[in-house]
Amino acid sequence: MSFFDRNRRDLERRGIDPDRLPPGQYHTDRFPVLHAGSVPDVDLSTWDFVIDGLVGSPTRWTWDEIQEFPTSDMMADIHCVTKWSKFDTTWSGIPVRELWSQIDASPEASHVLVKAYHGYAANIPIEDFLAEKNLFADTYEGEPLAPEHGYPMRLVVPRLYFWKSVKWVRGFTVMSEDRPGFWEQNGYHMYGDPFKEQRYWND
């Protein structure tokens, strides 16, 4: 019996539906830490969040300003491209739709490029970006985000592989075309649906 089969059997013994696992994934109770580059040393006094691109005018908020927006909670399964999945993770933060409502996006807009420290970025279709429960989260499991998990804020888009849930987020660019981000330029799939195993370019 393979490792993946044993993992699914273990879920069944625990009363958890193994079909929550996408193909090629295994369940873990841990939260592995994986990222490109070093963890940024964030100074909240200089942190800002910028929305630009195909909008009426660019928008910028400081950390104190963005804290004024309403927040909500989310529970979601998350799936990393490196094959681990973690179930029932809980997050709190600003709904993506809330910040989107503050801008005048062009009717031609089709994608966003979500940006972070160190020049990191990830591309997401607007339909997925604006899915109902998506958050710009600052809290995980009731505690402020740890630096290695994206402090002070990260995007959470659980319907896609978790590299799309950008850590250390600084804003996004609204676009009329799909443009690759960091990992997409380095072999990862442009979309990244875990249930279709869209890990790499040719998947």
PyMOL commands that place a pseudoatom at each C-alpha (Angstrom):
pseudoatom trace, name=CA, resn=MET, resi=1, chain=A, elem=C, hetatm=0, pos=[0.000, 0.000, 0.000]
pseudoatom trace, name=CA, resn=SER, resi=2, chain=A, elem=C, hetatm=0, pos=[1.389, 3.411, -0.979]
pseudoatom trace, name=CA, resn=PHE, resi=3, chain=A, elem=C, hetatm=0, pos=[1.950, 6.313, 1.400]
pseudoatom trace, name=CA, resn=PHE, resi=4, chain=A, elem=C, hetatm=0, pos=[-0.979, 8.166, -0.184]
pseudoatom trace, name=CA, resn=ASP, resi=5, chain=A, elem=C, hetatm=0, pos=[-3.297, 5.158, 0.261]
pseudoatom trace, name=CA, resn=ARG, resi=6, chain=A, elem=C, hetatm=0, pos=[-2.281, 4.822, 3.922]
pseudoatom trace, name=CA, resn=ASN, resi=7, chain=A, elem=C, hetatm=0, pos=[-2.894, 8.529, 4.412]
pseudoatom trace, name=CA, resn=ARG, resi=8, chain=A, elem=C, hetatm=0, pos=[-6.410, 8.252, 2.986]
pseudoatom trace, name=CA, resn=ARG, resi=9, chain=A, elem=C, hetatm=0, pos=[-7.113, 5.188, 5.160]
pseudoatom trace, name=CA, resn=ASP, resi=10, chain=A, elem=C, hetatm=0, pos=[-6.003, 7.177, 8.199]
pseudoatom trace, name=CA, resn=LEU, resi=11, chain=A, elem=C, hetatm=0, pos=[-8.475, 9.934, 7.332]
pseudoatom trace, name=CA, resn=GLU, resi=12, chain=A, elem=C, hetatm=0, pos=[-11.277, 7.376, 7.072]
pseudoatom trace, name=CA, resn=ARG, resi=13, chain=A, elem=C, hetatm=0, pos=[-10.387, 5.974, 10.511]
pseudoatom trace, name=CA, resn=ARG, resi=14, chain=A, elem=C, hetatm=0, pos=[-10.611, 9.515, 11.893]
pseudoatom trace, name=CA, resn=GLY, resi=15, chain=A, elem=C, hetatm=0, pos=[-14.047, 10.020, 10.337]
pseudoatom trace, name=CA, resn=ILE, resi=16, chain=A, elem=C, hetatm=0, pos=[-12.768, 12.529, 7.766]
pseudoatom trace, name=CA, resn=ASP, resi=17, chain=A, elem=C, hetatm=0, pos=[-13.906, 12.280, 4.146]
pseudoatom trace, name=CA, resn=PRO, resi=18, chain=A, elem=C, hetatm=0, pos=[-10.761, 11.408, 2.131]
pseudoatom trace, name=CA, resn=ASP, resi=19, chain=A, elem=C, hetatm=0, pos=[-12.337, 12.901, -0.993]
pseudoatom trace, name=CA, resn=ARG, resi=20, chain=A, elem=C, hetatm=0, pos=[-11.491, 16.304, 0.444]
pseudoatom trace, name=CA, resn=LEU, resi=21, chain=A, elem=C, hetatm=0, pos=[-7.952, 15.490, -0.682]
pseudoatom trace, name=CA, resn=PRO, resi=22, chain=A, elem=C, hetatm=0, pos=[-7.173, 16.500, -4.272]
pseudoatom trace, name=CA, resn=PRO, resi=23, chain=A, elem=C, hetatm=0, pos=[-5.359, 13.918, -6.430]
pseudoatom trace, name=CA, resn=GLY, resi=24, chain=A, elem=C, hetatm=0, pos=[-1.729, 13.394, -5.456]
pseudoatom trace, name=CA, resn=GLN, resi=25, chain=A, elem=C, hetatm=0, pos=[-2.084, 15.146, -2.080]
pseudoatom trace, name=CA, resn=TYR, resi=26, chain=A, elem=C, hetatm=0, pos=[-1.592, 13.855, 1.459]
pseudoatom trace, name=CA, resn=HIS, resi=27, chain=A, elem=C, hetatm=0, pos=[-3.156, 15.204, 4.644]
pseudoatom trace, name=CA, resn=THR, resi=28, chain=A, elem=C, hetatm=0, pos=[-1.065, 16.684, 7.443]
pseudoatom trace, name=CA, resn=ASP, resi=29, chain=A, elem=C, hetatm=0, pos=[-1.930, 18.318, 10.756]
pseudoatom trace, name=CA, resn=ARG, resi=30, chain=A, elem=C, hetatm=0, pos=[1.240, 20.407, 10.517]
pseudoatom trace, name=CA, resn=PHE, resi=31, chain=A, elem=C, hetatm=0, pos=[1.626, 23.686, 8.604]
pseudoatom trace, name=CA, resn=PRO, resi=32, chain=A, elem=C, hetatm=0, pos=[4.878, 23.299, 6.650]
pseudoatom trace, name=CA, resn=VAL, resi=33, chain=A, elem=C, hetatm=0, pos=[6.789, 26.482, 5.830]
pseudoatom trace, name=CA, resn=LEU, resi=34, chain=A, elem=C, hetatm=0, pos=[7.913, 26.927, 2.234]
pseudoatom trace, name=CA, resn=HIS, resi=35, chain=A, elem=C, hetatm=0, pos=[8.803, 30.138, 0.435]
pseudoatom trace, name=CA, resn=ALA, resi=36, chain=A, elem=C, hetatm=0, pos=[11.240, 31.682, -2.016]
pseudoatom trace, name=CA, resn=GLY, resi=37, chain=A, elem=C, hetatm=0, pos=[13.845, 33.935, -0.424]
pseudoatom trace, name=CA, resn=SER, resi=38, chain=A, elem=C, hetatm=0, pos=[14.072, 35.214, 3.123]
pseudoatom trace, name=CA, resn=VAL, resi=39, chain=A, elem=C, hetatm=0, pos=[11.316, 36.257, 5.502]
pseudoatom trace, name=CA, resn=PRO, resi=40, chain=A, elem=C, hetatm=0, pos=[11.012, 40.053, 5.182]
pseudoatom trace, name=CA, resn=ASP, resi=41, chain=A, elem=C, hetatm=0, pos=[11.601, 42.302, 8.178]
pseudoatom trace, name=CA, resn=VAL, resi=42, chain=A, elem=C, hetatm=0, pos=[8.364, 44.304, 8.032]
pseudoatom trace, name=CA, resn=ASP, resi=43, chain=A, elem=C, hetatm=0, pos=[8.118, 47.811, 9.472]
pseudoatom trace, name=CA, resn=LEU, resi=44, chain=A, elem=C, hetatm=0, pos=[4.421, 48.636, 9.853]
pseudoatom trace, name=CA, resn=SER, resi=45, chain=A, elem=C, hetatm=0, pos=[5.183, 52.367, 9.906]
pseudoatom trace, name=CA, resn=THR, resi=46, chain=A, elem=C, hetatm=0, pos=[6.286, 52.168, 6.256]
pseudoatom trace, name=CA, resn=TRP, resi=47, chain=A, elem=C, hetatm=0, pos=[4.056, 49.300, 5.100]
pseudoatom trace, name=CA, resn=ASP, resi=48, chain=A, elem=C, hetatm=0, pos=[1.448, 50.153, 2.498]
pseudoatom trace, name=CA, resn=PHE, resi=49, chain=A, elem=C, hetatm=0, pos=[-1.062, 48.399, 0.257]
pseudoatom trace, name=CA, resn=VAL, resi=50, chain=A, elem=C, hetatm=0, pos=[-1.335, 49.639, -3.326]
pseudoatom trace, name=CA, resn=ILE, resi=51, chain=A, elem=C, hetatm=0, pos=[-3.908, 48.815, -6.014]
pseudoatom trace, name=CA, resn=ASP, resi=52, chain=A, elem=C, hetatm=0, pos=[-2.986, 49.960, -9.513]
pseudoatom trace, name=CA, resn=GLY, resi=53, chain=A, elem=C, hetatm=0, pos=[-3.295, 48.956, -13.163]
pseudoatom trace, name=CA, resn=LEU, resi=54, chain=A, elem=C, hetatm=0, pos=[-6.670, 49.155, -14.909]
pseudoatom trace, name=CA, resn=VAL, resi=55, chain=A, elem=C, hetatm=0, pos=[-8.373, 51.266, -12.253]
pseudoatom trace, name=CA, resn=GLY, resi=56, chain=A, elem=C, hetatm=0, pos=[-9.753, 54.785, -12.311]
pseudoatom trace, name=CA, resn=SER, resi=57, chain=A, elem=C, hetatm=0, pos=[-6.877, 55.937, -10.111]
pseudoatom trace, name=CA, resn=PRO, resi=58, chain=A, elem=C, hetatm=0, pos=[-4.309, 54.061, -8.012]
pseudoatom trace, name=CA, resn=THR, resi=59, chain=A, elem=C, hetatm=0, pos=[-5.289, 53.483, -4.391]
pseudoatom trace, name=CA, resn=ARG, resi=60, chain=A, elem=C, hetatm=0, pos=[-2.948, 53.306, -1.409]
pseudoatom trace, name=CA, resn=TRP, resi=61, chain=A, elem=C, hetatm=0, pos=[-3.566, 52.539, 2.261]
pseudoatom trace, name=CA, resn=THR, resi=62, chain=A, elem=C, hetatm=0, pos=[-1.199, 52.561, 5.209]
pseudoatom trace, name=CA, resn=TRP, resi=63, chain=A, elem=C, hetatm=0, pos=[-1.369, 49.806, 7.816]
pseudoatom trace, name=CA, resn=ASP, resi=64, chain=A, elem=C, hetatm=0, pos=[-3.421, 51.974, 10.161]
pseudoatom trace, name=CA, resn=GLU, resi=65, chain=A, elem=C, hetatm=0, pos=[-5.825, 52.906, 7.363]
pseudoatom trace, name=CA, resn=ILE, resi=66, chain=A, elem=C, hetatm=0, pos=[-6.401, 49.370, 6.161]
pseudoatom trace, name=CA, resn=GLN, resi=67, chain=A, elem=C, hetatm=0, pos=[-7.184, 48.278, 9.716]
pseudoatom trace, name=CA, resn=GLU, resi=68, chain=A, elem=C, hetatm=0, pos=[-10.342, 50.400, 9.523]
pseudoatom trace, name=CA, resn=PHE, resi=69, chain=A, elem=C, hetatm=0, pos=[-12.002, 48.033, 7.033]
pseudoatom trace, name=CA, resn=PRO, resi=70, chain=A, elem=C, hetatm=0, pos=[-14.508, 45.420, 8.261]
pseudoatom trace, name=CA, resn=THR, resi=71, chain=A, elem=C, hetatm=0, pos=[-13.223, 41.894, 8.730]
pseudoatom trace, name=CA, resn=SER, resi=72, chain=A, elem=C, hetatm=0, pos=[-14.661, 38.404, 8.494]
pseudoatom trace, name=CA, resn=ASP, resi=73, chain=A, elem=C, hetatm=0, pos=[-13.665, 34.824, 9.309]
pseudoatom trace, name=CA, resn=MET, resi=74, chain=A, elem=C, hetatm=0, pos=[-13.115, 31.842, 7.056]
pseudoatom trace, name=CA, resn=MET, resi=75, chain=A, elem=C, hetatm=0, pos=[-12.526, 28.113, 7.506]
pseudoatom trace, name=CA, resn=ALA, resi=76, chain=A, elem=C, hetatm=0, pos=[-10.936, 26.350, 4.554]
pseudoatom trace, name=CA, resn=ASP, resi=77, chain=A, elem=C, hetatm=0, pos=[-8.899, 23.368, 3.407]
pseudoatom trace, name=CA, resn=ILE, resi=78, chain=A, elem=C, hetatm=0, pos=[-5.576, 24.430, 1.894]
pseudoatom trace, name=CA, resn=HIS, resi=79, chain=A, elem=C, hetatm=0, pos=[-3.502, 22.527, -0.646]
pseudoatom trace, name=CA, resn=CYS, resi=80, chain=A, elem=C, hetatm=0, pos=[0.191, 23.116, -1.335]
pseudoatom trace, name=CA, resn=VAL, resi=81, chain=A, elem=C, hetatm=0, pos=[1.698, 22.316, -4.723]
pseudoatom trace, name=CA, resn=THR, resi=82, chain=A, elem=C, hetatm=0, pos=[4.360, 20.299, -2.852]
pseudoatom trace, name=CA, resn=LYS, resi=83, chain=A, elem=C, hetatm=0, pos=[1.567, 17.778, -2.126]
pseudoatom trace, name=CA, resn=TRP, resi=84, chain=A, elem=C, hetatm=0, pos=[0.521, 18.465, 1.451]
pseudoatom trace, name=CA, resn=SER, resi=85, chain=A, elem=C, hetatm=0, pos=[-3.016, 19.491, 2.409]
pseudoatom trace, name=CA, resn=LYS, resi=86, chain=A, elem=C, hetatm=0, pos=[-4.283, 20.831, 5.727]
pseudoatom trace, name=CA, resn=PHE, resi=87, chain=A, elem=C, hetatm=0, pos=[-7.977, 20.791, 6.580]
pseudoatom trace, name=CA, resn=ASP, resi=88, chain=A, elem=C, hetatm=0, pos=[-10.211, 23.241, 8.456]
pseudoatom trace, name=CA, resn=THR, resi=89, chain=A, elem=C, hetatm=0, pos=[-7.711, 26.080, 8.740]
pseudoatom trace, name=CA, resn=THR, resi=90, chain=A, elem=C, hetatm=0, pos=[-9.229, 29.263, 10.185]
pseudoatom trace, name=CA, resn=TRP, resi=91, chain=A, elem=C, hetatm=0, pos=[-8.408, 32.789, 9.099]
pseudoatom trace, name=CA, resn=SER, resi=92, chain=A, elem=C, hetatm=0, pos=[-9.587, 36.313, 9.840]
pseudoatom trace, name=CA, resn=GLY, resi=93, chain=A, elem=C, hetatm=0, pos=[-9.064, 39.410, 7.757]
pseudoatom trace, name=CA, resn=ILE, resi=94, chain=A, elem=C, hetatm=0, pos=[-10.473, 41.828, 5.226]
pseudoatom trace, name=CA, resn=PRO, resi=95, chain=A, elem=C, hetatm=0, pos=[-12.652, 40.266, 2.523]
pseudoatom trace, name=CA, resn=VAL, resi=96, chain=A, elem=C, hetatm=0, pos=[-11.087, 40.652, -0.913]
pseudoatom trace, name=CA, resn=ARG, resi=97, chain=A, elem=C, hetatm=0, pos=[-14.439, 41.895, -2.176]
pseudoatom trace, name=CA, resn=GLU, resi=98, chain=A, elem=C, hetatm=0, pos=[-14.353, 44.700, 0.388]
pseudoatom trace, name=CA, resn=LEU, resi=99, chain=A, elem=C, hetatm=0, pos=[-11.136, 46.166, -1.009]
pseudoatom trace, name=CA, resn=TRP, resi=100, chain=A, elem=C, hetatm=0, pos=[-12.301, 45.543, -4.579]
pseudoatom trace, name=CA, resn=SER, resi=101, chain=A, elem=C, hetatm=0, pos=[-15.390, 47.616, -3.858]
pseudoatom trace, name=CA, resn=GLN, resi=102, chain=A, elem=C, hetatm=0, pos=[-13.139, 50.592, -3.115]
pseudoatom trace, name=CA, resn=ILE, resi=103, chain=A, elem=C, hetatm=0, pos=[-11.744, 50.794, -6.660]
pseudoatom trace, name=CA, resn=ASP, resi=104, chain=A, elem=C, hetatm=0, pos=[-13.114, 51.626, -10.095]
pseudoatom trace, name=CA, resn=ALA, resi=105, chain=A, elem=C, hetatm=0, pos=[-11.887, 48.637, -12.112]
pseudoatom trace, name=CA, resn=SER, resi=106, chain=A, elem=C, hetatm=0, pos=[-12.014, 48.743, -15.907]
pseudoatom trace, name=CA, resn=PRO, resi=107, chain=A, elem=C, hetatm=0, pos=[-14.643, 46.548, -17.623]
pseudoatom trace, name=CA, resn=GLU, resi=108, chain=A, elem=C, hetatm=0, pos=[-11.695, 45.041, -19.520]
pseudoatom trace, name=CA, resn=ALA, resi=109, chain=A, elem=C, hetatm=0, pos=[-10.145, 43.700, -16.322]
pseudoatom trace, name=CA, resn=SER, resi=110, chain=A, elem=C, hetatm=0, pos=[-9.727, 39.908, -16.323]
pseudoatom trace, name=CA, resn=HIS, resi=111, chain=A, elem=C, hetatm=0, pos=[-6.816, 39.118, -13.972]
pseudoatom trace, name=CA, resn=VAL, resi=112, chain=A, elem=C, hetatm=0, pos=[-4.860, 40.492, -11.064]
pseudoatom trace, name=CA, resn=LEU, resi=113, chain=A, elem=C, hetatm=0, pos=[-1.178, 40.218, -10.242]
pseudoatom trace, name=CA, resn=VAL, resi=114, chain=A, elem=C, hetatm=0, pos=[-0.913, 40.051, -6.452]
pseudoatom trace, name=CA, resn=LYS, resi=115, chain=A, elem=C, hetatm=0, pos=[2.347, 41.552, -5.215]
pseudoatom trace, name=CA, resn=ALA, resi=116, chain=A, elem=C, hetatm=0, pos=[4.504, 41.051, -2.135]
pseudoatom trace, name=CA, resn=TYR, resi=117, chain=A, elem=C, hetatm=0, pos=[7.915, 41.822, -0.689]
pseudoatom trace, name=CA, resn=HIS, resi=118, chain=A, elem=C, hetatm=0, pos=[11.094, 40.842, -2.595]
pseudoatom trace, name=CA, resn=GLY, resi=119, chain=A, elem=C, hetatm=0, pos=[9.332, 41.297, -5.957]
pseudoatom trace, name=CA, resn=TYR, resi=120, chain=A, elem=C, hetatm=0, pos=[7.218, 38.166, -5.482]
pseudoatom trace, name=CA, resn=ALA, resi=121, chain=A, elem=C, hetatm=0, pos=[3.900, 38.056, -7.356]
pseudoatom trace, name=CA, resn=ALA, resi=122, chain=A, elem=C, hetatm=0, pos=[1.180, 35.592, -8.382]
pseudoatom trace, name=CA, resn=ASN, resi=123, chain=A, elem=C, hetatm=0, pos=[-1.444, 35.865, -11.124]
pseudoatom trace, name=CA, resn=ILE, resi=124, chain=A, elem=C, hetatm=0, pos=[-5.114, 35.064, -10.451]
pseudoatom trace, name=CA, resn=PRO, resi=125, chain=A, elem=C, hetatm=0, pos=[-8.224, 35.368, -12.640]
pseudoatom trace, name=CA, resn=ILE, resi=126, chain=A, elem=C, hetatm=0, pos=[-10.589, 37.964, -11.203]
pseudoatom trace, name=CA, resn=GLU, resi=127, chain=A, elem=C, hetatm=0, pos=[-13.393, 35.391, -10.914]
pseudoatom trace, name=CA, resn=ASP, resi=128, chain=A, elem=C, hetatm=0, pos=[-11.235, 33.334, -8.534]
pseudoatom trace, name=CA, resn=PHE, resi=129, chain=A, elem=C, hetatm=0, pos=[-9.763, 36.370, -6.787]
pseudoatom trace, name=CA, resn=LEU, resi=130, chain=A, elem=C, hetatm=0, pos=[-13.268, 37.592, -5.906]
pseudoatom trace, name=CA, resn=ALA, resi=131, chain=A, elem=C, hetatm=0, pos=[-14.625, 34.223, -4.743]
pseudoatom trace, name=CA, resn=GLU, resi=132, chain=A, elem=C, hetatm=0, pos=[-16.948, 34.759, -1.809]
pseudoatom trace, name=CA, resn=LYS, resi=133, chain=A, elem=C, hetatm=0, pos=[-14.816, 33.896, 1.212]
pseudoatom trace, name=CA, resn=ASN, resi=134, chain=A, elem=C, hetatm=0, pos=[-11.357, 35.014, 0.075]
pseudoatom trace, name=CA, resn=LEU, resi=135, chain=A, elem=C, hetatm=0, pos=[-9.486, 37.191, 2.553]
pseudoatom trace, name=CA, resn=PHE, resi=136, chain=A, elem=C, hetatm=0, pos=[-6.524, 39.434, 2.987]
pseudoatom trace, name=CA, resn=ALA, resi=137, chain=A, elem=C, hetatm=0, pos=[-5.843, 37.740, 6.306]
pseudoatom trace, name=CA, resn=ASP, resi=138, chain=A, elem=C, hetatm=0, pos=[-3.856, 39.022, 9.265]
pseudoatom trace, name=CA, resn=THR, resi=139, chain=A, elem=C, hetatm=0, pos=[-4.898, 36.273, 11.689]
pseudoatom trace, name=CA, resn=TYR, resi=140, chain=A, elem=C, hetatm=0, pos=[-4.461, 32.486, 11.569]
pseudoatom trace, name=CA, resn=GLU, resi=141, chain=A, elem=C, hetatm=0, pos=[-6.100, 30.177, 14.130]
pseudoatom trace, name=CA, resn=GLY, resi=142, chain=A, elem=C, hetatm=0, pos=[-6.951, 33.172, 16.317]
pseudoatom trace, name=CA, resn=GLU, resi=143, chain=A, elem=C, hetatm=0, pos=[-3.407, 34.565, 16.441]
pseudoatom trace, name=CA, resn=PRO, resi=144, chain=A, elem=C, hetatm=0, pos=[-1.613, 37.245, 14.394]
pseudoatom trace, name=CA, resn=LEU, resi=145, chain=A, elem=C, hetatm=0, pos=[0.183, 35.731, 11.422]
pseudoatom trace, name=CA, resn=ALA, resi=146, chain=A, elem=C, hetatm=0, pos=[3.657, 34.462, 12.220]
pseudoatom trace, name=CA, resn=PRO, resi=147, chain=A, elem=C, hetatm=0, pos=[6.410, 36.044, 10.095]
pseudoatom trace, name=CA, resn=GLU, resi=148, chain=A, elem=C, hetatm=0, pos=[7.037, 32.780, 8.234]
pseudoatom trace, name=CA, resn=HIS, resi=149, chain=A, elem=C, hetatm=0, pos=[3.333, 32.532, 7.351]
pseudoatom trace, name=CA, resn=GLY, resi=150, chain=A, elem=C, hetatm=0, pos=[3.054, 36.018, 5.911]
pseudoatom trace, name=CA, resn=TYR, resi=151, chain=A, elem=C, hetatm=0, pos=[3.010, 38.652, 8.678]
pseudoatom trace, name=CA, resn=PRO, resi=152, chain=A, elem=C, hetatm=0, pos=[1.474, 41.151, 8.647]
pseudoatom trace, name=CA, resn=MET, resi=153, chain=A, elem=C, hetatm=0, pos=[-0.966, 40.141, 5.889]
pseudoatom trace, name=CA, resn=ARG, resi=154, chain=A, elem=C, hetatm=0, pos=[-1.422, 37.426, 3.301]
pseudoatom trace, name=CA, resn=LEU, resi=155, chain=A, elem=C, hetatm=0, pos=[-3.984, 36.582, 0.667]
pseudoatom trace, name=CA, resn=VAL, resi=156, chain=A, elem=C, hetatm=0, pos=[-6.023, 33.393, 1.203]
pseudoatom trace, name=CA, resn=VAL, resi=157, chain=A, elem=C, hetatm=0, pos=[-7.544, 31.874, -1.966]
pseudoatom trace, name=CA, resn=PRO, resi=158, chain=A, elem=C, hetatm=0, pos=[-8.162, 28.246, -0.957]
pseudoatom trace, name=CA, resn=ARG, resi=159, chain=A, elem=C, hetatm=0, pos=[-9.662, 27.057, -4.260]
pseudoatom trace, name=CA, resn=LEU, resi=160, chain=A, elem=C, hetatm=0, pos=[-6.191, 27.275, -5.888]
pseudoatom trace, name=CA, resn=TYR, resi=161, chain=A, elem=C, hetatm=0, pos=[-2.835, 25.770, -4.917]
pseudoatom trace, name=CA, resn=PHE, resi=162, chain=A, elem=C, hetatm=0, pos=[-1.522, 27.688, -1.953]
pseudoatom trace, name=CA, resn=TRP, resi=163, chain=A, elem=C, hetatm=0, pos=[1.333, 29.470, -3.745]
pseudoatom trace, name=CA, resn=LYS, resi=164, chain=A, elem=C, hetatm=0, pos=[-1.437, 31.711, -5.106]
pseudoatom trace, name=CA, resn=SER, resi=165, chain=A, elem=C, hetatm=0, pos=[-2.261, 32.737, -1.506]
pseudoatom trace, name=CA, resn=VAL, resi=166, chain=A, elem=C, hetatm=0, pos=[0.520, 35.291, -1.490]
pseudoatom trace, name=CA, resn=LYS, resi=167, chain=A, elem=C, hetatm=0, pos=[2.383, 35.890, 1.781]
pseudoatom trace, name=CA, resn=TRP, resi=168, chain=A, elem=C, hetatm=0, pos=[3.636, 39.352, 2.851]
pseudoatom trace, name=CA, resn=VAL, resi=169, chain=A, elem=C, hetatm=0, pos=[1.170, 40.909, 0.436]
pseudoatom trace, name=CA, resn=ARG, resi=170, chain=A, elem=C, hetatm=0, pos=[1.556, 44.583, -0.559]
pseudoatom trace, name=CA, resn=GLY, resi=171, chain=A, elem=C, hetatm=0, pos=[-1.269, 45.042, -3.078]
pseudoatom trace, name=CA, resn=PHE, resi=172, chain=A, elem=C, hetatm=0, pos=[-2.280, 44.015, -6.572]
pseudoatom trace, name=CA, resn=THR, resi=173, chain=A, elem=C, hetatm=0, pos=[-2.310, 45.194, -10.178]
pseudoatom trace, name=CA, resn=VAL, resi=174, chain=A, elem=C, hetatm=0, pos=[-5.530, 44.914, -12.196]
pseudoatom trace, name=CA, resn=MET, resi=175, chain=A, elem=C, hetatm=0, pos=[-4.878, 43.591, -15.727]
pseudoatom trace, name=CA, resn=SER, resi=176, chain=A, elem=C, hetatm=0, pos=[-6.715, 42.836, -18.976]
pseudoatom trace, name=CA, resn=GLU, resi=177, chain=A, elem=C, hetatm=0, pos=[-4.560, 39.770, -19.683]
pseudoatom trace, name=CA, resn=ASP, resi=178, chain=A, elem=C, hetatm=0, pos=[-2.991, 36.872, -17.831]
pseudoatom trace, name=CA, resn=ARG, resi=179, chain=A, elem=C, hetatm=0, pos=[0.617, 37.591, -16.882]
pseudoatom trace, name=CA, resn=PRO, resi=180, chain=A, elem=C, hetatm=0, pos=[2.855, 35.152, -14.996]
pseudoatom trace, name=CA, resn=GLY, resi=181, chain=A, elem=C, hetatm=0, pos=[4.051, 35.811, -11.480]
pseudoatom trace, name=CA, resn=PHE, resi=182, chain=A, elem=C, hetatm=0, pos=[7.197, 34.466, -9.818]
pseudoatom trace, name=CA, resn=TRP, resi=183, chain=A, elem=C, hetatm=0, pos=[6.463, 30.737, -9.719]
pseudoatom trace, name=CA, resn=GLU, resi=184, chain=A, elem=C, hetatm=0, pos=[4.535, 30.803, -12.986]
pseudoatom trace, name=CA, resn=GLN, resi=185, chain=A, elem=C, hetatm=0, pos=[7.703, 32.079, -14.679]
pseudoatom trace, name=CA, resn=ASN, resi=186, chain=A, elem=C, hetatm=0, pos=[9.605, 29.209, -13.080]
pseudoatom trace, name=CA, resn=GLY, resi=187, chain=A, elem=C, hetatm=0, pos=[7.550, 26.267, -14.279]
pseudoatom trace, name=CA, resn=TYR, resi=188, chain=A, elem=C, hetatm=0, pos=[4.357, 26.357, -12.246]
pseudoatom trace, name=CA, resn=HIS, resi=189, chain=A, elem=C, hetatm=0, pos=[0.923, 26.267, -13.836]
pseudoatom trace, name=CA, resn=MET, resi=190, chain=A, elem=C, hetatm=0, pos=[-0.691, 29.576, -14.790]
pseudoatom trace, name=CA, resn=TYR, resi=191, chain=A, elem=C, hetatm=0, pos=[-3.941, 28.632, -13.012]
pseudoatom trace, name=CA, resn=GLY, resi=192, chain=A, elem=C, hetatm=0, pos=[-3.248, 25.983, -10.362]
pseudoatom trace, name=CA, resn=ASP, resi=193, chain=A, elem=C, hetatm=0, pos=[-6.439, 24.007, -9.669]
pseudoatom trace, name=CA, resn=PRO, resi=194, chain=A, elem=C, hetatm=0, pos=[-5.506, 21.344, -7.077]
pseudoatom trace, name=CA, resn=PHE, resi=195, chain=A, elem=C, hetatm=0, pos=[-8.385, 19.042, -8.047]
pseudoatom trace, name=CA, resn=LYS, resi=196, chain=A, elem=C, hetatm=0, pos=[-7.081, 18.975, -11.636]
pseudoatom trace, name=CA, resn=GLU, resi=197, chain=A, elem=C, hetatm=0, pos=[-3.447, 18.597, -10.469]
pseudoatom trace, name=CA, resn=GLN, resi=198, chain=A, elem=C, hetatm=0, pos=[-2.404, 21.738, -12.331]
pseudoatom trace, name=CA, resn=ARG, resi=199, chain=A, elem=C, hetatm=0, pos=[1.026, 21.930, -10.736]
pseudoatom trace, name=CA, resn=TYR, resi=200, chain=A, elem=C, hetatm=0, pos=[3.320, 22.649, -13.670]
pseudoatom trace, name=CA, resn=TRP, resi=201, chain=A, elem=C, hetatm=0, pos=[3.262, 24.187, -17.152]
pseudoatom trace, name=CA, resn=ASN, resi=202, chain=A, elem=C, hetatm=0, pos=[2.224, 21.022, -18.997]
pseudoatom trace, name=CA, resn=ASP, resi=203, chain=A, elem=C, hetatm=0, pos=[-0.384, 19.769, -16.514]
for i in range(1, 203): cmd.bond("trace and resi %d" % i, "trace and resi %d" % (i + 1))
show_as sticks, trace
zoom trace
